[in-house]
Amino acid sequence: MVTVQRRPNETSGALLRRFTRRVQQSGILLNARRLRFYAPKPTKRLTRVRALRRVAMARERMRLEKLGKVSEEK
């Protein structure tokens, strides 16, 4: 965590500039931007469930195409 103590006779603008510089040098903002859209990896179970759902939907689509209820998409 970045902390900045106000020096005697220091303006608030100078204090803010010093704080901003310390934050940039520490890399806190870079880390926060990198983790902003973090999405954890799906679990093995979830991966398996999604794969099985894709297979089931493909089978159903093929069945409907054979029955002529759905036109074949390109």
PyMOL commands that set and color helices and strands:
alter all, ss='L'
color gray80, all
select helices_A, chain A and resi 12-26+28-35+44-67
alter helices_A, ss='H'
color red, helices_A
deselect
rebuild
show_as cartoon
